Amino acid sequence: MSGKSRNNYIHIYMDLSDDGIYFHSITTPYALGKSLIQFIDADLNEISAHPEQLRSIHPFFSTWSIEDSRSLFELSKTDDRDLDLKKIESLQNTYKKILYSLASDKKDLPKETESFFSKHPLFVKSSLIRKENKWLIDHFILGFEDCLICELEEMIRHHQIIKICKNCGRLFLPKRSNNDYCTRIFSGDKKTCAEVGYTKTFAKTVQNDELLHAYTRAYKAHYARMSKPRKKAANMSREAFDAWYKEAREGLELARQGKIDREAYMAWLKK
């Protein structure tokens, strides 16, 4: 494939009924912004060593053959092609900065981000079409960089929420605005950032809340008496544990509201 044809003119479809975005076809939608985050997360060193994985970094490359992918990484100082590994790395760093600036809590975008759009105009032909009972905006894209810019502009137009995971520090698209952690696998035991992060948050909350700390400690002790019967310790039936749990939860709320004595409640928990 020649350098010119390698730019792959493609169609991007934006669903008017939701934030779905489709590349090349309308069979597999992406959440708006997902492919951009996927791109900036890609390990280019790994892709260079295994060119057949190029198609995994962005849907734009989904139609590329193995030969096309390999030729992209055959760099030379005299190579003047529009798209090569150095260009992809530059785009990755540029969009990483832009997306992190969009994910920040600042109301105004940095001047560097604002000037990016004026320096990189999007050349695209758009039309409204209807396919498979969906109204779509058909964007005819001229190349990979325009593909990235098009999705970025659609994200801004749709007020797409982007957040920085408080556990791993990477970008993600929250299902709800109050989600602070992504769902990437973080630990060796296959726990996600959400699982690890919320566990840490709860543990920190417990340590800073004397009543909750006392309640949590008592809950674990009573649950152990019910779930792990011991010969020398007083055991609890499921019914007895449920009754204690209900009373303990009600007591926690009353103690927090100052309707019962805090010290008396914590002393009761130790029984």
LINMO-V957899 format. One record per backbone hydrogen bond with DSSP energy under -0.5 kcal/mol. NH is the residue of the N-H (numbers start at 1). CO is the residue of the C=O. Records with the same first field share a line. If there is no record, write none. Layout:
NH->CO  CO
This chain:
6->2
7->4
8->5
10->141
12->139
13->22
14->12  137
15->13  20
16->135
21->30
22->13
24->11
25->23
29->27
30->21
32->19
34->31
35->31
37->33
38->34
39->35
40->36
41->37
42->38  39
44->42
47->43
48->44
49->45
50->46
53->50
54->51
56->53
57->54
58->54
61->58
62->59
63->60
64->61
69->65
70->66
71->67
72->68
73->69  70
74->71
75->73
79->76
85->72
88->84
89->85
90->86
91->87
92->88
93->89
94->90
95->91
96->92
97->93
98->94
99->95
100->96
101->97
102->98
103->99
104->100
113->110
114->110
115->111
116->112
117->113  114
118->114
119->115
120->116
123->121
124->122
125->140
126->124
127->138
129->127  136
131->134
134->131
136->129  134
137->14
138->127  136
139->12  137
140->125  138
141->10  139
142->123
147->143
148->144
149->145
150->146
151->147
152->148
153->149
154->150
155->151
156->152
157->153
158->154
159->156
160->155
163->172
165->163  170
166->180
169->165
172->163
174->172
179->176
186->191
187->191
190->187
193->184
194->182
196->192
197->193
198->194
199->195
200->196
201->197
202->198
203->199
204->200
205->201
206->202
207->203
208->204
209->205  206
210->208
213->209
214->210
215->211
216->212
217->213
218->214
219->215
220->216
221->217
222->218
223->219
224->220
225->221
226->222
227->223
228->224
236->225
241->237
242->238
243->239
244->240
245->241
246->242
247->243
248->244
249->245
250->246
251->247
252->248
253->249
254->250
255->251
256->252
257->253
258->255
259->254
260->254
265->261
266->262
267->263
268->264
269->265
270->266
271->268
